[in-house]
Amino acid sequence: MRRRTSLCIALLPAIAIGQPERLVPSSPVDGVSLYVIPTDGFPEQLAASIARALTKDTGQWVKSSLLIPSGVTDPMPGTNQYPADDYLPFGLLAAKQLRDANARTYFIVLTDRDINSRTQNFRFQYSAHNPMARTSVLSVARLRYEKDGSVASAEVIGVRTQKMLMRIVGEMKLGWQRTTDPTDLMFTPIMSIDDIDRMSIVHSVQSHKPQ
């Protein structure tokens, strides 16, 4: 319980950091554009704050759900990592419980577990996506630490989380393209926490906003 509380306290002050200019949120008549789904003990209060911040930052109508158990119970053999693949069907299953979701709603599942693909082609994954299932999963496990293993500041953790969420929304809902520019929000591939810290969310949002 102490770990969950500390995560909530660490992220809440920084996740609300927004852009100097806001887009007009989508009309509720269009249906919920994105649903943020906390699981694996991810704090519901934090998920709600994330949804409000994303609504302001993206112009999309974003809501959060109550905590829904993921059903992902076991790490992959010989590791402390959970299969990212197993979270990707989760959005459409949860949609059956969310009456205001529709066929266009995209789902972002939030977990504090370390994740990786079953293929383990990389050491770990910060996030994974399945556009056909309209679902992404974002792990905050490694966003909480510096390279030396020390716990990052609340502001740093919050900004990292905001960047990763904005990347998901940008690519999956706004049509933003990935780039090799290391300072851009959509830089790829992300190989370390240094890459995330180097990216600038302000530059990317401003360069893609409607004229």
BATORGU-182134 format. One record per residue (C-alpha): z, x, y; residue in one letter; chain. Coordinates in pm, whole numbers, plus 50000, padded with zeros to 5 digits. Each point is the difference from the previous one (the first is absolute). Example, Ala and Ser with C-alpha at 12.3 -4.5 7.8 and 13.67 -1.06 7.14 Angstrom:
BEGIN
+-------+-------+-------+------+-----+
:    pz :    px :    py : type : mol :
+-------+-------+-------+------+-----+
: 50780 : 51230 : 49550 :    A :   A :
: 49934 : 50137 : 50344 :    S :   A :
+-------+-------+-------+------+-----+
This chain:
BEGIN
+-------+-------+-------+------+-----+
:    pz :    px :    py : type : mol :
+-------+-------+-------+------+-----+
: 50000 : 50000 : 50000 :    M :   A :
: 50082 : 50288 : 50237 :    R :   A :
: 49647 : 50144 : 49955 :    R :   A :
: 49835 : 49666 : 50080 :    R :   A :
: 50216 : 49954 : 50311 :    T :   A :
: 49923 : 50351 : 50126 :    S :   A :
: 49627 : 49942 : 49950 :    L :   A :
: 50018 : 49678 : 50203 :    C :   A :
: 50196 : 50167 : 50281 :    I :   A :
: 49766 : 50300 : 50003 :    A :   A :
: 49679 : 49801 : 50032 :    L :   A :
: 50094 : 49704 : 50222 :    L :   A :
: 50018 : 50184 : 50336 :    P :   A :
: 49666 : 50173 : 49962 :    A :   A :
: 49783 : 49747 : 49820 :    I :   A :
: 49989 : 49781 : 50308 :    A :   A :
: 49827 : 50274 : 50203 :    I :   A :
: 49680 : 49838 : 50122 :    G :   A :
: 49689 : 50082 : 50192 :    Q :   A :
: 49990 : 49977 : 50380 :    P :   A :
: 49734 : 49730 : 49974 :    E :   A :
: 50020 : 49706 : 49759 :    R :   A :
: 49737 : 49793 : 49832 :    L :   A :
: 50035 : 49622 : 50005 :    V :   A :
: 50146 : 49885 : 49664 :    P :   A :
: 49777 : 49792 : 49779 :    S :   A :
: 50041 : 49623 : 50007 :    S :   A :
: 50226 : 49858 : 49727 :    P :   A :
: 49718 : 49754 : 49931 :    V :   A :
: 49812 : 50289 : 49840 :    D :   A :
: 50276 : 50048 : 49743 :    G :   A :
: 50223 : 50300 : 49940 :    V :   A :
: 49786 : 50313 : 50019 :    S :   A :
: 50249 : 50235 : 49837 :    L :   A :
: 50313 : 49954 : 49797 :    Y :   A :
: 50259 : 50279 : 49979 :    V :   A :
: 50188 : 49972 : 49670 :    I :   A :
: 50322 : 50196 : 49950 :    P :   A :
: 50088 : 50091 : 49643 :    T :   A :
: 50218 : 50241 : 49800 :    D :   A :
: 50289 : 49946 : 50239 :    G :   A :
: 49798 : 50064 : 50317 :    F :   A :
: 50204 : 49835 : 50281 :    P :   A :
: 49876 : 49651 : 50093 :    E :   A :
: 50116 : 50048 : 50360 :    Q :   A :
: 49789 : 50312 : 50030 :    L :   A :
: 49695 : 49825 : 49851 :    A :   A :
: 50036 : 49724 : 50259 :    A :   A :
: 50015 : 50257 : 50282 :    S :   A :
: 49692 : 50172 : 49860 :    I :   A :
: 49811 : 49670 : 49994 :    A :   A :
: 50084 : 49929 : 50363 :    R :   A :
: 49896 : 50349 : 50107 :    A :   A :
: 49670 : 49978 : 49810 :    L :   A :
: 49923 : 49663 : 50158 :    T :   A :
: 50038 : 50154 : 50346 :    K :   A :
: 49819 : 50323 : 49917 :    D :   A :
: 49698 : 49859 : 49815 :    T :   A :
: 49938 : 49650 : 50132 :    G :   A :
: 50023 : 49874 : 49641 :    Q :   A :
: 50243 : 49725 : 49902 :    W :   A :
: 50244 : 50186 : 49774 :    V :   A :
: 50294 : 49847 : 49816 :    K :   A :
: 50258 : 50137 : 49759 :    S :   A :
: 50135 : 49839 : 49686 :    S :   A :
: 50343 : 50006 : 49848 :    L :   A :
: 50060 : 50279 : 49751 :    L :   A :
: 49799 : 49939 : 49682 :    I :   A :
: 50074 : 50203 : 49684 :    P :   A :
: 49702 : 50218 : 49912 :    S :   A :
: 50045 : 49990 : 49626 :    G :   A :
: 49919 : 50373 : 49996 :    V :   A :
: 50299 : 50125 : 49805 :    T :   A :
: 49925 : 50341 : 49851 :    D :   A :
: 49877 : 50328 : 50149 :    P :   A :
: 49714 : 50180 : 49836 :    M :   A :
: 50107 : 50218 : 49705 :    P :   A :
: 50149 : 50333 : 50102 :    G :   A :
: 50007 : 49912 : 50372 :    T :   A :
: 50201 : 49813 : 50261 :    N :   A :
: 49679 : 49840 : 50127 :    Q :   A :
: 49901 : 49638 : 49950 :    Y :   A :
: 49638 : 49899 : 49933 :    P :   A :
: 49836 : 49890 : 50324 :    A :   A :
: 49742 : 49812 : 49792 :    D :   A :
: 50267 : 49757 : 49881 :    D :   A :
: 50077 : 49887 : 50355 :    Y :   A :
: 49642 : 49907 : 50088 :    L :   A :
: 49982 : 49664 : 49813 :    P :   A :
: 50330 : 49911 : 50169 :    F :   A :
: 49856 : 49856 : 50320 :    G :   A :
: 49794 : 49725 : 49841 :    L :   A :
: 50287 : 49910 : 49770 :    L :   A :
: 50236 : 49974 : 50297 :    A :   A :
: 49742 : 49792 : 50188 :    A :   A :
: 50069 : 49715 : 49762 :    K :   A :
: 50349 : 49983 : 50153 :    Q :   A :
: 49879 : 50028 : 50360 :    L :   A :
: 49860 : 49666 : 50112 :    R :   A :
: 49849 : 50128 : 50326 :    D :   A :
: 49798 : 50277 : 49829 :    A :   A :
: 49633 : 49929 : 49943 :    N :   A :
: 49691 : 50160 : 49849 :    A :   A :
: 49971 : 50241 : 50295 :    R :   A :
: 50362 : 50115 : 50009 :    T :   A :
: 50061 : 50369 : 49927 :    Y :   A :
: 50329 : 50114 : 49847 :    F :   A :
: 50195 : 50321 : 50065 :    I :   A :
: 50272 : 50069 : 49744 :    V :   A :
: 50283 : 50223 : 50124 :    L :   A :
: 50209 : 50211 : 49764 :    T :   A :
: 50244 : 50288 : 50036 :    D :   A :
: 49900 : 50138 : 49660 :    R :   A :
: 49783 : 50308 : 49964 :    D :   A :
: 49658 : 49894 : 49868 :    I :   A :
: 49696 : 50159 : 49844 :    N :   A :
: 49683 : 49894 : 49824 :    S :   A :
: 50015 : 49986 : 49622 :    R :   A :
: 49727 : 50263 : 49996 :    T :   A :
: 50231 : 50234 : 50196 :    Q :   A :
: 49704 : 50175 : 50157 :    N :   A :
: 50230 : 50074 : 50295 :    F :   A :
: 50366 : 50102 : 50010 :    R :   A :
: 50091 : 49665 : 50159 :    F :   A :
: 49859 : 49719 : 50212 :    Q :   A :
: 50130 : 49862 : 50326 :    Y :   A :
: 49797 : 49683 : 49950 :    S :   A :
: 49744 : 49838 : 49772 :    A :   A :
: 49750 : 49720 : 50058 :    H :   A :
: 49801 : 49738 : 49813 :    N :   A :
: 49770 : 49807 : 50237 :    P :   A :
: 49891 : 49765 : 49722 :    M :   A :
: 50363 : 49901 : 49943 :    A :   A :
: 50055 : 49999 : 50379 :    R :   A :
: 50307 : 50215 : 49952 :    T :   A :
: 50132 : 50340 : 50108 :    S :   A :
: 50328 : 50163 : 49907 :    V :   A :
: 50179 : 50236 : 50237 :    L :   A :
: 50284 : 50226 : 49888 :    S :   A :
: 50245 : 50124 : 50262 :    V :   A :
: 50169 : 50235 : 49752 :    A :   A :
: 49843 : 50319 : 50136 :    R :   A :
: 49979 : 49886 : 50362 :    L :   A :
: 50376 : 50041 : 50031 :    R :   A :
: 50005 : 50377 : 49947 :    Y :   A :
: 49882 : 50321 : 50160 :    E :   A :
: 49823 : 50273 : 49801 :    K :   A :
: 50329 : 50185 : 49947 :    D :   A :
: 50160 : 49692 : 49843 :    G :   A :
: 50217 : 49909 : 50297 :    S :   A :
: 50011 : 49639 : 50119 :    V :   A :
: 49772 : 49937 : 50297 :    A :   A :
: 50123 : 49832 : 50318 :    S :   A :
: 49985 : 49622 : 50034 :    A :   A :
: 49724 : 50025 : 50260 :    E :   A :
: 49785 : 50227 : 49783 :    V :   A :
: 50039 : 49777 : 49693 :    I :   A :
: 49909 : 49693 : 50201 :    G :   A :
: 49689 : 50154 : 50155 :    V :   A :
: 49879 : 50125 : 49661 :    R :   A :
: 50044 : 49654 : 49852 :    T :   A :
: 49822 : 49839 : 50292 :    Q :   A :
: 49705 : 50235 : 49963 :    K :   A :
: 49962 : 49932 : 49629 :    M :   A :
: 50019 : 49624 : 50051 :    L :   A :
: 49748 : 50011 : 50282 :    M :   A :
: 49764 : 50201 : 49777 :    R :   A :
: 50016 : 49725 : 49738 :    I :   A :
: 49941 : 49722 : 50250 :    V :   A :
: 49726 : 50196 : 50175 :    G :   A :
: 49805 : 50073 : 49685 :    E :   A :
: 50059 : 49678 : 49806 :    M :   A :
: 49988 : 49743 : 50279 :    K :   A :
: 49838 : 50155 : 50308 :    L :   A :
: 49722 : 50203 : 49840 :    G :   A :
: 50108 : 50340 : 50129 :    W :   A :
: 49831 : 50293 : 49827 :    Q :   A :
: 50170 : 50311 : 49868 :    R :   A :
: 49935 : 50327 : 50179 :    T :   A :
: 50046 : 50375 : 49956 :    T :   A :
: 50153 : 50030 : 50350 :    D :   A :
: 50356 : 50118 : 49924 :    P :   A :
: 50136 : 49839 : 50317 :    T :   A :
: 49861 : 49654 : 49928 :    D :   A :
: 50200 : 49724 : 49834 :    L :   A :
: 49731 : 49959 : 49735 :    M :   A :
: 49993 : 50369 : 49901 :    F :   A :
: 49941 : 50063 : 49631 :    T :   A :
: 50106 : 50143 : 49767 :    P :   A :
: 50372 : 49993 : 50073 :    I :   A :
: 50151 : 50274 : 49789 :    M :   A :
: 50341 : 50055 : 50159 :    S :   A :
: 50248 : 49865 : 50252 :    I :   A :
: 49856 : 50250 : 50251 :    D :   A :
: 49671 : 49806 : 49993 :    D :   A :
: 50180 : 49676 : 50087 :    I :   A :
: 50198 : 50163 : 50280 :    D :   A :
: 49680 : 50147 : 50145 :    R :   A :
: 49820 : 49665 : 50020 :    M :   A :
: 50013 : 49811 : 50329 :    S :   A :
: 50030 : 49623 : 49978 :    I :   A :
: 49943 : 49957 : 50374 :    V :   A :
: 49661 : 50176 : 49994 :    H :   A :
: 49876 : 49797 : 49705 :    S :   A :
: 50114 : 49660 : 50126 :    V :   A :
: 49857 : 50060 : 50345 :    Q :   A :
: 49668 : 50127 : 49867 :    S :   A :
: 49953 : 49693 : 49777 :    H :   A :
: 50131 : 49722 : 50223 :    K :   A :
: 49750 : 49737 : 50126 :    P :   A :
: 49832 : 50085 : 50329 :    Q :   A :
+-------+-------+-------+------+-----+
